[in-house]
Amino acid sequence: QVQLVESGGGLAQPGGSLRLSCAVSGSIFRFNSVAWYRQAPGKERELVARIITGDKAVYTDSVKGRFTISRDNANNTVYLQMNSLSSEDTGVYYCWGSSGMSYWGKGTLVTVSS
């Protein structure tokens, strides 16, 4: 079955960096669209970054200039490079992919100290 497994989360200091990875395995070789979402405690899940048609990356305003989404199609891996982290970036980050059907990872926790 198709699986998305996130990794790379953890504790970071304000101004620090983390790189999240999403390893994709299973019967689907490649997703048409991929994205990263996040959810802070007591908050709604929000879209952080997405790769759309033509490999164009789209970001929510709060992370523009700091986060970069990318994917390695050969290795079926999606990345989220996060720089200049602040406490507002704390939350569980989820990987998402679609190829007609939608798939979600279990999430990885990112904590940025204040």
N, C-alpha and C positions, 0 to 999 in steps of 0.2 A: 504494500500500500504506500501511497505517497506520504512522505514525512518531511516536515520542515523543523529543523533543530537549531535554535539560536545558541550562541555562545559569545563570550567576551564581556559580559556585564560584570559589575563589581563596584567597588568604592573608588571614587576619584575626588581629588581636591578641586575647589573652584579654580578655573583657568586651565585645568588639566585636560587630557584627551583619553578617549577610549575608541576602540574599533570593534564593532559588533559584526558577527558573521552568522549567516543563515545557510546551513547545508541542506540541500534538497536531494532526496533520494526516492526511489520507487518507480512506478510504471510510467510516469510522465517525465520526459527528458528535459523539456524546456517550458517555462511559463511564458505566456504572452505579455503579462504585466506583473510587476513585483512592487512591493511597498513595505515601508516600516511604519508602524503605529506605536503609540505609547499611551500609558494610562497611569496617572498618579493616584494615590489613595484618595478616595472621595471625589474624584474627578471623572469626567467622561473620557472614553478613549478617543484619541485624536490622530488624524493622519499627520505624519511627520514628513515623509518623503516618498515619492513614487516615480518609477520609470514607466513612461508611456510610449506610445507608438513612435518609432524612429529613435528610440533610446534617449529620448529627452527626459531630463530629470526635473521634477517639480517639487518645491519645498513649501512648507508652511512658513509664514513670515518670521516667526520667532527663531528659526534655525538657519535662515539664509545667511550665507557667508561663513557659517561655522560647521555645518554638517554637509557631508557628501555621500550620496547613495551611488553604488556601482554594482555591477554583476559580472561574474566570470562565467560565461555560458559553457565553456569547455569543462569546468569543474562543478557546474550547477551550484554556485555559491553566490549569495547576495551579501553585500557589505554595507555598513553604515559607519563612516568615519566621523567622529564627534570631537570637535575641538572647542577650546574656550568654554568649557562646561561651567554651568552655574547651577545653583540649587533648584531653579525652575525646571531643569532638565531631568530631575529625579523621577523615576517611575519604572514600570515594567514595559519593556520594549518587545513588540511582537512583529514577526515577519509574516508577510502575506503574499500569496501568489495565485494567479488565475490562468487557466487554460480551458475555459468553458465552465469549469467548476472552481470554486474558491477553496483555498487551503490556508490554515493558520498554524503557526508554531505555538509552543507552550509559553513562550516568553522568557526573557532574561532581565533580571533586576539591575538597574543602574541607580546608584546612590551617589549624590554629589553633596558633600558636606557644606554647611553654610559658614 
